Amino acid sequence: MSIIDVVWSLVLIFSYVYIVASIVLGRGWEAAKQRRLAKAMASYLMGLLVVSIYWTVIASTVYVEYLTLMTTLVLVGVLALIALTWILMIKLWG
């Protein structure tokens, strides 16, 4: 993996961990019930998903490294699950 791949993976992982930790620990959970913040968070997660998919396309066409591609696909999968969970929570409790 190149340095760019490592940095990109770390940025995504820390973003996911921060979002999940803030949900689980309840920090901002009351504020998240407000529509504006809920929509902003859903938009942020969907934006990360789009960027991750774009990076997957780059990794599969430019680098063609199996490990890089698999790592990126796993991160995209994790992001998709987090985004879907968050959107469901907004629908149920928003």
mmCIF file as gemmi writes it, N, C-alpha and C atoms, coordinates in Angstrom:
data_model
loop_
_atom_site.group_PDB
_atom_site.id
_atom_site.type_symbol
_atom_site.label_atom_id
_atom_site.label_alt_id
_atom_site.label_comp_id
_atom_site.label_asym_id
_atom_site.label_entity_id
_atom_site.label_seq_id
_atom_site.pdbx_PDB_ins_code
_atom_site.Cartn_x
_atom_site.Cartn_y
_atom_site.Cartn_z
_atom_site.occupancy
_atom_site.B_iso_or_equiv
_atom_site.pdbx_formal_charge
_atom_site.auth_seq_id
_atom_site.auth_asym_id
_atom_site.pdbx_PDB_model_num
ATOM 1 N N . MET Axp A 1 ? 0.842 -1.184 0 1 0 ? 1 A 1
ATOM 2 C CA . MET Axp A 1 ? 0 0 0 1 0 ? 1 A 1
ATOM 3 C C . MET Axp A 1 ? 0.887 1.247 0 1 0 ? 1 A 1
ATOM 4 N N . SER Axp A 2 ? 0.472 2.211 -0.733 1 0 ? 2 A 1
ATOM 5 C CA . SER Axp A 2 ? 1.229 3.459 -0.769 1 0 ? 2 A 1
ATOM 6 C C . SER Axp A 2 ? 0.856 4.328 0.436 1 0 ? 2 A 1
ATOM 7 N N . ILE Axp A 3 ? 1.6 5.38 0.612 1 0 ? 3 A 1
ATOM 8 C CA . ILE Axp A 3 ? 1.354 6.291 1.731 1 0 ? 3 A 1
ATOM 9 C C . ILE Axp A 3 ? -0.02 6.941 1.602 1 0 ? 3 A 1
ATOM 10 N N . ILE Axp A 4 ? -0.417 7.26 0.38 1 0 ? 4 A 1
ATOM 11 C CA . ILE Axp A 4 ? -1.737 7.873 0.16 1 0 ? 4 A 1
ATOM 12 C C . ILE Axp A 4 ? -2.844 6.923 0.606 1 0 ? 4 A 1
ATOM 13 N N . ASP Axp A 5 ? -2.694 5.63 0.293 1 0 ? 5 A 1
ATOM 14 C CA . ASP Axp A 5 ? -3.696 4.645 0.706 1 0 ? 5 A 1
ATOM 15 C C . ASP Axp A 5 ? -3.798 4.568 2.223 1 0 ? 5 A 1
ATOM 16 N N . VAL Axp A 6 ? -2.647 4.552 2.881 1 0 ? 6 A 1
ATOM 17 C CA . VAL Axp A 6 ? -2.631 4.453 4.341 1 0 ? 6 A 1
ATOM 18 C C . VAL Axp A 6 ? -3.291 5.679 4.967 1 0 ? 6 A 1
ATOM 19 N N . VAL Axp A 7 ? -2.927 6.867 4.492 1 0 ? 7 A 1
ATOM 20 C CA . VAL Axp A 7 ? -3.504 8.102 5.035 1 0 ? 7 A 1
ATOM 21 C C . VAL Axp A 7 ? -5.009 8.135 4.796 1 0 ? 7 A 1
ATOM 22 N N . TRP Axp A 8 ? -5.43 7.788 3.589 1 0 ? 8 A 1
ATOM 23 C CA . TRP Axp A 8 ? -6.862 7.787 3.26 1 0 ? 8 A 1
ATOM 24 C C . TRP Axp A 8 ? -7.618 6.81 4.148 1 0 ? 8 A 1
ATOM 25 N N . SER Axp A 9 ? -7.071 5.616 4.335 1 0 ? 9 A 1
ATOM 26 C CA . SER Axp A 9 ? -7.721 4.618 5.185 1 0 ? 9 A 1
ATOM 27 C C . SER Axp A 9 ? -7.831 5.122 6.619 1 0 ? 9 A 1
ATOM 28 N N . LEU Axp A 10 ? -6.775 5.746 7.131 1 0 ? 10 A 1
ATOM 29 C CA . LEU Axp A 10 ? -6.809 6.264 8.497 1 0 ? 10 A 1
ATOM 30 C C . LEU Axp A 10 ? -7.846 7.373 8.656 1 0 ? 10 A 1
ATOM 31 N N . VAL Axp A 11 ? -7.942 8.253 7.677 1 0 ? 11 A 1
ATOM 32 C CA . VAL Axp A 11 ? -8.946 9.323 7.739 1 0 ? 11 A 1
ATOM 33 C C . VAL Axp A 11 ? -10.349 8.73 7.785 1 0 ? 11 A 1
ATOM 34 N N . LEU Axp A 12 ? -10.622 7.752 6.927 1 0 ? 12 A 1
ATOM 35 C CA . LEU Axp A 12 ? -11.947 7.128 6.924 1 0 ? 12 A 1
ATOM 36 C C . LEU Axp A 12 ? -12.229 6.418 8.239 1 0 ? 12 A 1
ATOM 37 N N . ILE Axp A 13 ? -11.242 5.65 8.729 1 0 ? 13 A 1
ATOM 38 C CA . ILE Axp A 13 ? -11.442 4.893 9.965 1 0 ? 13 A 1
ATOM 39 C C . ILE Axp A 13 ? -11.713 5.835 11.133 1 0 ? 13 A 1
ATOM 40 N N . PHE Axp A 14 ? -10.922 6.909 11.263 1 0 ? 14 A 1
ATOM 41 C CA . PHE Axp A 14 ? -11.143 7.847 12.36 1 0 ? 14 A 1
ATOM 42 C C . PHE Axp A 14 ? -12.49 8.551 12.229 1 0 ? 14 A 1
ATOM 43 N N . SER Axp A 15 ? -12.926 8.829 11.012 1 0 ? 15 A 1
ATOM 44 C CA . SER Axp A 15 ? -14.249 9.43 10.815 1 0 ? 15 A 1
ATOM 45 C C . SER Axp A 15 ? -15.341 8.485 11.29 1 0 ? 15 A 1
ATOM 46 N N . TYR Axp A 16 ? -15.23 7.198 10.914 1 0 ? 16 A 1
ATOM 47 C CA . TYR Axp A 16 ? -16.232 6.219 11.324 1 0 ? 16 A 1
ATOM 48 C C . TYR Axp A 16 ? -16.249 6.065 12.836 1 0 ? 16 A 1
ATOM 49 N N . VAL Axp A 17 ? -15.052 5.97 13.432 1 0 ? 17 A 1
ATOM 50 C CA . VAL Axp A 17 ? -14.963 5.777 14.88 1 0 ? 17 A 1
ATOM 51 C C . VAL Axp A 17 ? -15.569 6.973 15.611 1 0 ? 17 A 1
ATOM 52 N N . TYR Axp A 18 ? -15.296 8.177 15.149 1 0 ? 18 A 1
ATOM 53 C CA . TYR Axp A 18 ? -15.85 9.373 15.789 1 0 ? 18 A 1
ATOM 54 C C . TYR Axp A 18 ? -17.377 9.384 15.707 1 0 ? 18 A 1
ATOM 55 N N . ILE Axp A 19 ? -17.91 9.067 14.528 1 0 ? 19 A 1
ATOM 56 C CA . ILE Axp A 19 ? -19.366 9.074 14.355 1 0 ? 19 A 1
ATOM 57 C C . ILE Axp A 19 ? -20.02 8.027 15.244 1 0 ? 19 A 1
ATOM 58 N N . VAL Axp A 20 ? -19.471 6.808 15.227 1 0 ? 20 A 1
ATOM 59 C CA . VAL Axp A 20 ? -20.053 5.734 16.037 1 0 ? 20 A 1
ATOM 60 C C . VAL Axp A 20 ? -19.92 6.053 17.523 1 0 ? 20 A 1
ATOM 61 N N . ALA Axp A 21 ? -18.755 6.56 17.942 1 0 ? 21 A 1
ATOM 62 C CA . ALA Axp A 21 ? -18.547 6.887 19.354 1 0 ? 21 A 1
ATOM 63 C C . ALA Axp A 21 ? -19.504 7.977 19.815 1 0 ? 21 A 1
ATOM 64 N N . SER Axp A 22 ? -19.728 8.98 18.986 1 0 ? 22 A 1
ATOM 65 C CA . SER Axp A 22 ? -20.636 10.055 19.389 1 0 ? 22 A 1
ATOM 66 C C . SER Axp A 22 ? -22.074 9.557 19.479 1 0 ? 22 A 1
ATOM 67 N N . ILE Axp A 23 ? -22.435 8.58 18.641 1 0 ? 23 A 1
ATOM 68 C CA . ILE Axp A 23 ? -23.781 8.004 18.723 1 0 ? 23 A 1
ATOM 69 C C . ILE Axp A 23 ? -23.905 7.131 19.964 1 0 ? 23 A 1
ATOM 70 N N . VAL Axp A 24 ? -22.918 6.239 20.161 1 0 ? 24 A 1
ATOM 71 C CA . VAL Axp A 24 ? -22.979 5.281 21.267 1 0 ? 24 A 1
ATOM 72 C C . VAL Axp A 24 ? -22.879 5.992 22.614 1 0 ? 24 A 1
ATOM 73 N N . LEU Axp A 25 ? -21.985 6.95 22.731 1 0 ? 25 A 1
ATOM 74 C CA . LEU Axp A 25 ? -21.796 7.651 23.995 1 0 ? 25 A 1
ATOM 75 C C . LEU Axp A 25 ? -22.892 8.669 24.271 1 0 ? 25 A 1
ATOM 76 N N . GLY Axp A 26 ? -23.73 8.917 23.283 1 0 ? 26 A 1
ATOM 77 C CA . GLY Axp A 26 ? -24.843 9.825 23.479 1 0 ? 26 A 1
ATOM 78 C C . GLY Axp A 26 ? -24.477 11.281 23.34 1 0 ? 26 A 1
ATOM 79 N N . ARG Axp A 27 ? -23.221 11.568 23.001 1 0 ? 27 A 1
ATOM 80 C CA . ARG Axp A 27 ? -22.831 12.962 22.809 1 0 ? 27 A 1
ATOM 81 C C . ARG Axp A 27 ? -23.553 13.477 21.576 1 0 ? 27 A 1
ATOM 82 N N . GLY Axp A 28 ? -24.351 14.452 21.782 1 0 ? 28 A 1
ATOM 83 C CA . GLY Axp A 28 ? -25.049 15.022 20.647 1 0 ? 28 A 1
ATOM 84 C C . GLY Axp A 28 ? -26.267 14.215 20.21 1 0 ? 28 A 1
ATOM 85 N N . TRP Axp A 29 ? -26.64 13.173 20.963 1 0 ? 29 A 1
ATOM 86 C CA . TRP Axp A 29 ? -27.798 12.366 20.553 1 0 ? 29 A 1
ATOM 87 C C . TRP Axp A 29 ? -29.074 13.197 20.622 1 0 ? 29 A 1
ATOM 88 N N . GLU Axp A 30 ? -29.209 14.011 21.691 1 0 ? 30 A 1
ATOM 89 C CA . GLU Axp A 30 ? -30.382 14.878 21.799 1 0 ? 30 A 1
ATOM 90 C C . GLU Axp A 30 ? -30.393 15.895 20.665 1 0 ? 30 A 1
ATOM 91 N N . ALA Axp A 31 ? -29.212 16.435 20.369 1 0 ? 31 A 1
ATOM 92 C CA . ALA Axp A 31 ? -29.133 17.403 19.272 1 0 ? 31 A 1
ATOM 93 C C . ALA Axp A 31 ? -29.408 16.731 17.933 1 0 ? 31 A 1
ATOM 94 N N . ALA Axp A 32 ? -29.038 15.444 17.836 1 0 ? 32 A 1
ATOM 95 C CA . ALA Axp A 32 ? -29.241 14.727 16.579 1 0 ? 32 A 1
ATOM 96 C C . ALA Axp A 32 ? -30.72 14.532 16.277 1 0 ? 32 A 1
ATOM 97 N N . LYS Axp A 33 ? -31.552 14.638 17.307 1 0 ? 33 A 1
ATOM 98 C CA . LYS Axp A 33 ? -32.991 14.526 17.073 1 0 ? 33 A 1
ATOM 99 C C . LYS Axp A 33 ? -33.529 15.744 16.332 1 0 ? 33 A 1
ATOM 100 N N . GLN Axp A 34 ? -32.779 16.819 16.4 1 0 ? 34 A 1
ATOM 101 C CA . GLN Axp A 34 ? -33.195 17.999 15.648 1 0 ? 34 A 1
ATOM 102 C C . GLN Axp A 34 ? -32.981 17.722 14.172 1 0 ? 34 A 1
ATOM 103 N N . ARG Axp A 35 ? -33.908 18.102 13.383 1 0 ? 35 A 1
ATOM 104 C CA . ARG Axp A 35 ? -33.868 17.762 11.965 1 0 ? 35 A 1
ATOM 105 C C . ARG Axp A 35 ? -32.647 18.292 11.235 1 0 ? 35 A 1
ATOM 106 N N . ARG Axp A 36 ? -32.231 19.493 11.522 1 0 ? 36 A 1
ATOM 107 C CA . ARG Axp A 36 ? -31.128 20.094 10.787 1 0 ? 36 A 1
ATOM 108 C C . ARG Axp A 36 ? -29.841 19.289 10.972 1 0 ? 36 A 1
ATOM 109 N N . LEU Axp A 37 ? -29.526 18.944 12.216 1 0 ? 37 A 1
ATOM 110 C CA . LEU Axp A 37 ? -28.303 18.192 12.469 1 0 ? 37 A 1
ATOM 111 C C . LEU Axp A 37 ? -28.411 16.776 11.911 1 0 ? 37 A 1
ATOM 112 N N . ALA Axp A 38 ? -29.59 16.174 12.014 1 0 ? 38 A 1
ATOM 113 C CA . ALA Axp A 38 ? -29.779 14.822 11.497 1 0 ? 38 A 1
ATOM 114 C C . ALA Axp A 38 ? -29.566 14.787 9.988 1 0 ? 38 A 1
ATOM 115 N N . LYS Axp A 39 ? -30.118 15.777 9.294 1 0 ? 39 A 1
ATOM 116 C CA . LYS Axp A 39 ? -29.929 15.83 7.842 1 0 ? 39 A 1
ATOM 117 C C . LYS Axp A 39 ? -28.47 16.09 7.492 1 0 ? 39 A 1
ATOM 118 N N . ALA Axp A 40 ? -27.816 16.947 8.252 1 0 ? 40 A 1
ATOM 119 C CA . ALA Axp A 40 ? -26.405 17.244 7.991 1 0 ? 40 A 1
ATOM 120 C C . ALA Axp A 40 ? -25.547 15.999 8.182 1 0 ? 40 A 1
ATOM 121 N N . MET Axp A 41 ? -25.822 15.226 9.24 1 0 ? 41 A 1
ATOM 122 C CA . MET Axp A 41 ? -25.037 14.024 9.496 1 0 ? 41 A 1
ATOM 123 C C . MET Axp A 41 ? -25.285 12.981 8.415 1 0 ? 41 A 1
ATOM 124 N N . ALA Axp A 42 ? -26.529 12.817 7.989 1 0 ? 42 A 1
ATOM 125 C CA . ALA Axp A 42 ? -26.828 11.869 6.918 1 0 ? 42 A 1
ATOM 126 C C . ALA Axp A 42 ? -26.143 12.294 5.623 1 0 ? 42 A 1
ATOM 127 N N . SER Axp A 43 ? -26.144 13.588 5.343 1 0 ? 43 A 1
ATOM 128 C CA . SER Axp A 43 ? -25.469 14.085 4.141 1 0 ? 43 A 1
ATOM 129 C C . SER Axp A 43 ? -23.971 13.839 4.22 1 0 ? 43 A 1
ATOM 130 N N . TYR Axp A 44 ? -23.392 14.039 5.408 1 0 ? 44 A 1
ATOM 131 C CA . TYR Axp A 44 ? -21.961 13.802 5.602 1 0 ? 44 A 1
ATOM 132 C C . TYR Axp A 44 ? -21.613 12.341 5.343 1 0 ? 44 A 1
ATOM 133 N N . LEU Axp A 45 ? -22.423 11.442 5.895 1 0 ? 45 A 1
ATOM 134 C CA . LEU Axp A 45 ? -22.163 10.011 5.703 1 0 ? 45 A 1
ATOM 135 C C . LEU Axp A 45 ? -22.32 9.611 4.243 1 0 ? 45 A 1
ATOM 136 N N . MET Axp A 46 ? -23.333 10.13 3.582 1 0 ? 46 A 1
ATOM 137 C CA . MET Axp A 46 ? -23.515 9.794 2.174 1 0 ? 46 A 1
ATOM 138 C C . MET Axp A 46 ? -22.385 10.372 1.329 1 0 ? 46 A 1
ATOM 139 N N . GLY Axp A 47 ? -21.89 11.553 1.711 1 0 ? 47 A 1
ATOM 140 C CA . GLY Axp A 47 ? -20.739 12.127 1.016 1 0 ? 47 A 1
ATOM 141 C C . GLY Axp A 47 ? -19.506 11.256 1.167 1 0 ? 47 A 1
ATOM 142 N N . LEU Axp A 48 ? -19.279 10.748 2.376 1 0 ? 48 A 1
ATOM 143 C CA . LEU Axp A 48 ? -18.153 9.835 2.58 1 0 ? 48 A 1
ATOM 144 C C . LEU Axp A 48 ? -18.323 8.571 1.749 1 0 ? 48 A 1
ATOM 145 N N . LEU Axp A 49 ? -19.553 8.09 1.635 1 0 ? 49 A 1
ATOM 146 C CA . LEU Axp A 49 ? -19.804 6.903 0.827 1 0 ? 49 A 1
ATOM 147 C C . LEU Axp A 49 ? -19.457 7.158 -0.63 1 0 ? 49 A 1
ATOM 148 N N . VAL Axp A 50 ? -19.861 8.308 -1.16 1 0 ? 50 A 1
ATOM 149 C CA . VAL Axp A 50 ? -19.553 8.64 -2.553 1 0 ? 50 A 1
ATOM 150 C C . VAL Axp A 50 ? -18.049 8.734 -2.766 1 0 ? 50 A 1
ATOM 151 N N . VAL Axp A 51 ? -17.352 9.399 -1.842 1 0 ? 51 A 1
ATOM 152 C CA . VAL Axp A 51 ? -15.897 9.52 -1.958 1 0 ? 51 A 1
ATOM 153 C C . VAL Axp A 51 ? -15.235 8.15 -1.881 1 0 ? 51 A 1
ATOM 154 N N . SER Axp A 52 ? -15.735 7.282 -1.003 1 0 ? 52 A 1
ATOM 155 C CA . SER Axp A 52 ? -15.165 5.939 -0.877 1 0 ? 52 A 1
ATOM 156 C C . SER Axp A 52 ? -15.361 5.127 -2.15 1 0 ? 52 A 1
ATOM 157 N N . ILE Axp A 53 ? -16.541 5.228 -2.744 1 0 ? 53 A 1
ATOM 158 C CA . ILE Axp A 53 ? -16.787 4.508 -3.998 1 0 ? 53 A 1
ATOM 159 C C . ILE Axp A 53 ? -15.877 5.04 -5.092 1 0 ? 53 A 1
ATOM 160 N N . TYR Axp A 54 ? -15.718 6.364 -5.149 1 0 ? 54 A 1
ATOM 161 C CA . TYR Axp A 54 ? -14.821 6.972 -6.134 1 0 ? 54 A 1
ATOM 162 C C . TYR Axp A 54 ? -13.395 6.465 -5.932 1 0 ? 54 A 1
ATOM 163 N N . TRP Axp A 55 ? -12.953 6.403 -4.673 1 0 ? 55 A 1
ATOM 164 C CA . TRP Axp A 55 ? -11.602 5.918 -4.388 1 0 ? 55 A 1
ATOM 165 C C . TRP Axp A 55 ? -11.464 4.446 -4.773 1 0 ? 55 A 1
ATOM 166 N N . THR Axp A 56 ? -12.524 3.663 -4.59 1 0 ? 56 A 1
ATOM 167 C CA . THR Axp A 56 ? -12.489 2.258 -4.992 1 0 ? 56 A 1
ATOM 168 C C . THR Axp A 56 ? -12.279 2.139 -6.491 1 0 ? 56 A 1
ATOM 169 N N . VAL Axp A 57 ? -12.945 2.981 -7.263 1 0 ? 57 A 1
ATOM 170 C CA . VAL Axp A 57 ? -12.768 2.958 -8.719 1 0 ? 57 A 1
ATOM 171 C C . VAL Axp A 57 ? -11.33 3.306 -9.076 1 0 ? 57 A 1
ATOM 172 N N . ILE Axp A 58 ? -10.773 4.331 -8.415 1 0 ? 58 A 1
ATOM 173 C CA . ILE Axp A 58 ? -9.378 4.696 -8.673 1 0 ? 58 A 1
ATOM 174 C C . ILE Axp A 58 ? -8.451 3.541 -8.314 1 0 ? 58 A 1
ATOM 175 N N . ALA Axp A 59 ? -8.684 2.931 -7.147 1 0 ? 59 A 1
ATOM 176 C CA . ALA Axp A 59 ? -7.817 1.839 -6.701 1 0 ? 59 A 1
ATOM 177 C C . ALA Axp A 59 ? -7.883 0.656 -7.658 1 0 ? 59 A 1
ATOM 178 N N . SER Axp A 60 ? -9.064 0.393 -8.204 1 0 ? 60 A 1
ATOM 179 C CA . SER Axp A 60 ? -9.203 -0.769 -9.081 1 0 ? 60 A 1
ATOM 180 C C . SER Axp A 60 ? -8.65 -0.506 -10.477 1 0 ? 60 A 1
ATOM 181 N N . THR Axp A 61 ? -8.63 0.751 -10.916 1 0 ? 61 A 1
ATOM 182 C CA . THR Axp A 61 ? -8.155 1.032 -12.274 1 0 ? 61 A 1
ATOM 183 C C . THR Axp A 61 ? -6.697 1.456 -12.319 1 0 ? 61 A 1
ATOM 184 N N . VAL Axp A 62 ? -6.228 2.176 -11.3 1 0 ? 62 A 1
ATOM 185 C CA . VAL Axp A 62 ? -4.868 2.71 -11.335 1 0 ? 62 A 1
ATOM 186 C C . VAL Axp A 62 ? -3.877 1.777 -10.66 1 0 ? 62 A 1
ATOM 187 N N . TYR Axp A 63 ? -4.164 1.404 -9.418 1 0 ? 63 A 1
ATOM 188 C CA . TYR Axp A 63 ? -3.193 0.627 -8.66 1 0 ? 63 A 1
ATOM 189 C C . TYR Axp A 63 ? -3.267 -0.86 -8.953 1 0 ? 63 A 1
ATOM 190 N N . VAL Axp A 64 ? -4.477 -1.37 -9.086 1 0 ? 64 A 1
ATOM 191 C CA . VAL Axp A 64 ? -4.724 -2.787 -9.337 1 0 ? 64 A 1
ATOM 192 C C . VAL Axp A 64 ? -3.971 -3.648 -8.325 1 0 ? 64 A 1
ATOM 193 N N . GLU Axp A 65 ? -3.929 -3.175 -7.096 1 0 ? 65 A 1
ATOM 194 C CA . GLU Axp A 65 ? -3.346 -3.971 -6.024 1 0 ? 65 A 1
ATOM 195 C C . GLU Axp A 65 ? -4.493 -4.633 -5.278 1 0 ? 65 A 1
ATOM 196 N N . TYR Axp A 66 ? -4.402 -5.928 -5.099 1 0 ? 66 A 1
ATOM 197 C CA . TYR Axp A 66 ? -5.491 -6.671 -4.469 1 0 ? 66 A 1
ATOM 198 C C . TYR Axp A 66 ? -5.747 -6.165 -3.054 1 0 ? 66 A 1
ATOM 199 N N . LEU Axp A 67 ? -4.679 -5.972 -2.283 1 0 ? 67 A 1
ATOM 200 C CA . LEU Axp A 67 ? -4.84 -5.551 -0.895 1 0 ? 67 A 1
ATOM 201 C C . LEU Axp A 67 ? -5.475 -4.17 -0.798 1 0 ? 67 A 1
ATOM 202 N N . THR Axp A 68 ? -5.029 -3.26 -1.643 1 0 ? 68 A 1
ATOM 203 C CA . THR Axp A 68 ? -5.596 -1.911 -1.645 1 0 ? 68 A 1
ATOM 204 C C . THR Axp A 68 ? -7.08 -1.955 -1.992 1 0 ? 68 A 1
ATOM 205 N N . LEU Axp A 69 ? -7.424 -2.718 -3.007 1 0 ? 69 A 1
ATOM 206 C CA . LEU Axp A 69 ? -8.815 -2.811 -3.433 1 0 ? 69 A 1
ATOM 207 C C . LEU Axp A 69 ? -9.682 -3.428 -2.342 1 0 ? 69 A 1
ATOM 208 N N . MET Axp A 70 ? -9.208 -4.523 -1.734 1 0 ? 70 A 1
ATOM 209 C CA . MET Axp A 70 ? -9.989 -5.184 -0.694 1 0 ? 70 A 1
ATOM 210 C C . MET Axp A 70 ? -10.153 -4.289 0.533 1 0 ? 70 A 1
ATOM 211 N N . THR Axp A 71 ? -9.087 -3.594 0.919 1 0 ? 71 A 1
ATOM 212 C CA . THR Axp A 71 ? -9.18 -2.68 2.06 1 0 ? 71 A 1
ATOM 213 C C . THR Axp A 71 ? -10.21 -1.593 1.8 1 0 ? 71 A 1
ATOM 214 N N . THR Axp A 72 ? -10.175 -1.034 0.618 1 0 ? 72 A 1
ATOM 215 C CA . THR Axp A 72 ? -11.116 0.03 0.275 1 0 ? 72 A 1
ATOM 216 C C . THR Axp A 72 ? -12.542 -0.499 0.229 1 0 ? 72 A 1
ATOM 217 N N . LEU Axp A 73 ? -12.735 -1.681 -0.324 1 0 ? 73 A 1
ATOM 218 C CA . LEU Axp A 73 ? -14.079 -2.26 -0.381 1 0 ? 73 A 1
ATOM 219 C C . LEU Axp A 73 ? -14.63 -2.527 1.014 1 0 ? 73 A 1
ATOM 220 N N . VAL Axp A 74 ? -13.776 -3.001 1.92 1 0 ? 74 A 1
ATOM 221 C CA . VAL Axp A 74 ? -14.217 -3.231 3.298 1 0 ? 74 A 1
ATOM 222 C C . VAL Axp A 74 ? -14.622 -1.913 3.947 1 0 ? 74 A 1
ATOM 223 N N . LEU Axp A 75 ? -13.824 -0.862 3.73 1 0 ? 75 A 1
ATOM 224 C CA . LEU Axp A 75 ? -14.161 0.44 4.301 1 0 ? 75 A 1
ATOM 225 C C . LEU Axp A 75 ? -15.474 0.976 3.733 1 0 ? 75 A 1
ATOM 226 N N . VAL Axp A 76 ? -15.687 0.78 2.439 1 0 ? 76 A 1
ATOM 227 C CA . VAL Axp A 76 ? -16.946 1.218 1.825 1 0 ? 76 A 1
ATOM 228 C C . VAL Axp A 76 ? -18.116 0.449 2.431 1 0 ? 76 A 1
ATOM 229 N N . GLY Axp A 77 ? -17.939 -0.853 2.637 1 0 ? 77 A 1
ATOM 230 C CA . GLY Axp A 77 ? -18.992 -1.656 3.251 1 0 ? 77 A 1
ATOM 231 C C . GLY Axp A 77 ? -19.33 -1.194 4.658 1 0 ? 77 A 1
ATOM 232 N N . VAL Axp A 78 ? -18.301 -0.908 5.445 1 0 ? 78 A 1
ATOM 233 C CA . VAL Axp A 78 ? -18.514 -0.415 6.805 1 0 ? 78 A 1
ATOM 234 C C . VAL Axp A 78 ? -19.238 0.924 6.777 1 0 ? 78 A 1
ATOM 235 N N . LEU Axp A 79 ? -18.808 1.798 5.886 1 0 ? 79 A 1
ATOM 236 C CA . LEU Axp A 79 ? -19.455 3.108 5.768 1 0 ? 79 A 1
ATOM 237 C C . LEU Axp A 79 ? -20.916 2.967 5.369 1 0 ? 79 A 1
ATOM 238 N N . ALA Axp A 80 ? -21.198 2.071 4.442 1 0 ? 80 A 1
ATOM 239 C CA . ALA Axp A 80 ? -22.581 1.871 4.007 1 0 ? 80 A 1
ATOM 240 C C . ALA Axp A 80 ? -23.452 1.397 5.17 1 0 ? 80 A 1
ATOM 241 N N . LEU Axp A 81 ? -22.932 0.474 5.981 1 0 ? 81 A 1
ATOM 242 C CA . LEU Axp A 81 ? -23.696 -0.008 7.137 1 0 ? 81 A 1
ATOM 243 C C . LEU Axp A 81 ? -23.949 1.108 8.142 1 0 ? 81 A 1
ATOM 244 N N . ILE Axp A 82 ? -22.922 1.915 8.404 1 0 ? 82 A 1
ATOM 245 C CA . ILE Axp A 82 ? -23.091 3.021 9.343 1 0 ? 82 A 1
ATOM 246 C C . ILE Axp A 82 ? -24.107 4.021 8.805 1 0 ? 82 A 1
ATOM 247 N N . ALA Axp A 83 ? -24.003 4.345 7.524 1 0 ? 83 A 1
ATOM 248 C CA . ALA Axp A 83 ? -24.931 5.309 6.927 1 0 ? 83 A 1
ATOM 249 C C . ALA Axp A 83 ? -26.365 4.793 6.976 1 0 ? 83 A 1
ATOM 250 N N . LEU Axp A 84 ? -26.56 3.525 6.64 1 0 ? 84 A 1
ATOM 251 C CA . LEU Axp A 84 ? -27.913 2.96 6.668 1 0 ? 84 A 1
ATOM 252 C C . LEU Axp A 84 ? -28.468 2.928 8.085 1 0 ? 84 A 1
ATOM 253 N N . THR Axp A 85 ? -27.622 2.559 9.053 1 0 ? 85 A 1
ATOM 254 C CA . THR Axp A 85 ? -28.059 2.542 10.446 1 0 ? 85 A 1
ATOM 255 C C . THR Axp A 85 ? -28.458 3.935 10.898 1 0 ? 85 A 1
ATOM 256 N N . TRP Axp A 86 ? -27.641 4.913 10.545 1 0 ? 86 A 1
ATOM 257 C CA . TRP Axp A 86 ? -27.923 6.294 10.944 1 0 ? 86 A 1
ATOM 258 C C . TRP Axp A 86 ? -29.222 6.79 10.317 1 0 ? 86 A 1
ATOM 259 N N . ILE Axp A 87 ? -29.426 6.499 9.048 1 0 ? 87 A 1
ATOM 260 C CA . ILE Axp A 87 ? -30.643 6.939 8.369 1 0 ? 87 A 1
ATOM 261 C C . ILE Axp A 87 ? -31.868 6.26 8.98 1 0 ? 87 A 1
ATOM 262 N N . LEU Axp A 88 ? -31.747 4.973 9.327 1 0 ? 88 A 1
ATOM 263 C CA . LEU Axp A 88 ? -32.855 4.281 9.985 1 0 ? 88 A 1
ATOM 264 C C . LEU Axp A 88 ? -33.163 4.91 11.338 1 0 ? 88 A 1
ATOM 265 N N . MET Axp A 89 ? -32.122 5.28 12.088 1 0 ? 89 A 1
ATOM 266 C CA . MET Axp A 89 ? -32.347 5.916 13.383 1 0 ? 89 A 1
ATOM 267 C C . MET Axp A 89 ? -33.035 7.258 13.206 1 0 ? 89 A 1
ATOM 268 N N . ILE Axp A 90 ? -32.671 7.987 12.155 1 0 ? 90 A 1
ATOM 269 C CA . ILE Axp A 90 ? -33.326 9.266 11.881 1 0 ? 90 A 1
ATOM 270 C C . ILE Axp A 90 ? -34.802 9.031 11.555 1 0 ? 90 A 1
ATOM 271 N N . LYS Axp A 91 ? -35.078 7.998 10.745 1 0 ? 91 A 1
ATOM 272 C CA . LYS Axp A 91 ? -36.463 7.71 10.36 1 0 ? 91 A 1
ATOM 273 C C . LYS Axp A 91 ? -37.29 7.279 11.574 1 0 ? 91 A 1
ATOM 274 N N . LEU Axp A 92 ? -36.695 6.451 12.464 1 0 ? 92 A 1
ATOM 275 C CA . LEU Axp A 92 ? -37.446 5.923 13.593 1 0 ? 92 A 1
ATOM 276 C C . LEU Axp A 92 ? -37.637 6.943 14.709 1 0 ? 92 A 1
ATOM 277 N N . TRP Axp A 93 ? -36.58 7.706 15.013 1 0 ? 93 A 1
ATOM 278 C CA . TRP Axp A 93 ? -36.652 8.61 16.157 1 0 ? 93 A 1
ATOM 279 C C . TRP Axp A 93 ? -36.624 10.082 15.773 1 0 ? 93 A 1
ATOM 280 N N . GLY Axp A 94 ? -36.479 10.37 14.463 1 0 ? 94 A 1
ATOM 281 C CA . GLY Axp A 94 ? -36.318 11.767 14.051 1 0 ? 94 A 1
ATOM 282 C C . GLY Axp A 94 ? -37.607 12.527 13.986 1 0 ? 94 A 1
